[in-house]
Amino acid sequence: MEEAVTGMIKNWIAGFAAGALLLTGMTGTAYAGFGTEIGVYFPAGGGSSREVGSSVGYACFTVDNVAQELTVEEKHGGLVMELCVTNDGDTPYTVEHPNGQLYEFVIMDKRGKVLWRWSEGMAFTQALTSSTVEAHGTAVYKAELKRADYKKIRKEAVIVTAFIKDTPYTLSASVPERIQESGGSAIRGAIRIGAGRSWYDD
């Protein structure tokens, strides 16, 4: 699965902008939205520029009654990744797994080379397992790359990919970009780009 995902990402990564969704071997109807949340800064005075914040990578999609959202954000110099799965249906959403790994996060460069993988070096039970999101419930999967480790790959990192293992759905969002402010005071806010939806109908 991971090798196939990496191959697909390499095919379209050059055109990747803010967020994207890969749907492979799926049935039913899917809706997808993607974009990025960026800080908005209006300088109110002159002076030298300084780094004041970063954008937030974001991607989402819905297949039938199950929605997935990927958020990528810099915090305290590190990278925090969150995959949120929401089941709006009236029955549980269950995925069967051949081992104990339920999800994955991967950071890649612009050529699709893997720079970091969340599961690298981890040990998982080899027993059959399953993951379930109850009806009208939510499950949140998180990963964090500490500051020292993120610093080593930050200049090369371009996208973060996340997925629930043993499903055909893969979400990718851009690595946050640093925002510069030209000295003096500034008015700060935030805006999320990518509110529109694209759709897939089997």
N, C-alpha and C positions, 0 to 999 in steps of 0.2 A: 504493500500500500504506500509506504513512505517513498519508495523509489519512483513509483508512478506519479505521485504528487509532485515530487521534485522535478521530474521530466516535464510535466505540464506547465509548471511555473516558469521553467526556463524558456518555454515557447512564447510566453506573452509578457515576461517581466519587463522587456524594453519599453512596452507601452503602458506599463503600470503607473498610475498617477497617485490616487489617494486611498482607494480601497477596492476590493474585488471579491467575487465569489466564483468558485468553480463548482459546477454541478455535473457529476458523471454517473451514468447508469441509474438515473433516478426515474421515478414514476410520479404522477400527480402534478400538481401545479405549485410553482414556487414564485415568490416575490423577493426581490433583492434591492437593497439600497446601499450606497456606499459614499464615503466622503471623508472629511477630516474636520476636527474642531480646532480652530486656531485662535490664539490670543489676538486681540485688536488693540493697537497702541497708537495714540495720536500724540506725538511729541508737542509739548507746549513751550519748549525753549531750545536754544542751541546748545552746542557742546559736543563732546566726543560720544561715540556710540558705545553701548554696553549691552550685554546679554541679559534679557529680563524674563525670559520664559520660553516655552516650547509649545508646539501644536500637540494635538491628541489624535493619533491614528484611529480610525473607526470604520467598521464594515458590519453589515447585517443582512439577514435573509430570513424568509419564512417559507416553510414547506408544509402545506396543509395547515395543521394547527400548532406546529412547532417552530418557534423563532429562535435564532441564534444571533448573538451580538459579540463582536470582538472589539475591545478597547485597548489601545496601547498608549501608555503615558510615562513620561519621565518623572521620577520622584526621588529627591535627594541624590541626584546624580545617577541613579540606577534606572532600570526599565521594568515597569510593572505591566503585565499582560493579563487580561481577564476575558474569559469566554463564558458568556451567560446564555443558558438554554432555558427557554420558557415554554411550557406546555399549556396551551389554551384550550386543549381538547377535554372531553369528558372521560377519557380513559388514559391510563398510564402510558408513557412513552418509554419503551424498554429496548436496550441494545445489548445483544449477547457478545461477549468477548472471549477469545481463546486463552487469555491470561489476565493478570491483574492490572494491566495498563488501560486506563479508561480514556485518556486524552493525550494530546501532544501540542507543544508549542515549538516553532522553529524560526530562527532568524537567518536571513539570507542576504547576500550581497547582490549587486545589480546583474550579475551573471547567473544567479541562481545557486551559487555555491553556499553550502550550509556553514554558517559561522558559529552557530550555537544551537543545541538541541536540548530541550528541557529534560528528556529521559536519559540523556547520556550518563552512563555510569550508575544508573539506578537498577535495583533488582526488584522484579515483580513476581508474584506467585504465578506458577505455570498452570494452575487449576482454572477450569472454566469459570468465568464470572459474568456478571451483568450489571448494567447501570440503568437506573430508572428515574424518570422525572414524573412525579405523580400528577394526576389531572389537576389543571389550574395551578401547578407548582412551578418552581424555578430551581435550577441547579447552577452554581457558579464555580468555575474552575479557574485557578489563578497560578501564575508563575512569576517569579521575580529574578531579574539578573542584577546582582549587587553592583554597586558603583565601580569597584575595582575591576571587575570582570567586564562590565559594559564598556568601560573606558578603552579596553583593549581592542574592541571591535566597532566602536561607535562610528568612526569615520567611514567604514566599509558597509555597515548595516543599512539596508534599504527597506526590506519588508519583513513583517512578522506573519507567519502562517499558523493557524490553529485549527484543530479538528477533533471531533469525537472519534475515537478509534473504531474501526470496523463499520463506518458509515461512508457513503460516497460524497459527503459534503465537506468542503474545505473553504475556510475564510482567510483572506489575506488583507492586511492593512499596512499603511506606510509607517515607517519608524518616525517618531516625532522630529520635527525640524526646530532648530533653535531660532529664536526671534530676537532681533537687535533693536535697541532703542537709542535714538540720538539724544544725548544729554538733556538735562533739565527735567521738568515734571512732565507727566503724561496722563491722558485719560485711558483707562484700561477697561476691557470688556472681553467678550468671547462670542464667536459665531460658529455655528456648525454648517459646513457646506456639504451638500449631497442629500437633500431631503427628498428628492424624487425617487420613484421606484421603477425598476425594470422588471420584466416578468418572463417566465418560462412556462409554456403550456405543453404538456406531453402530447 
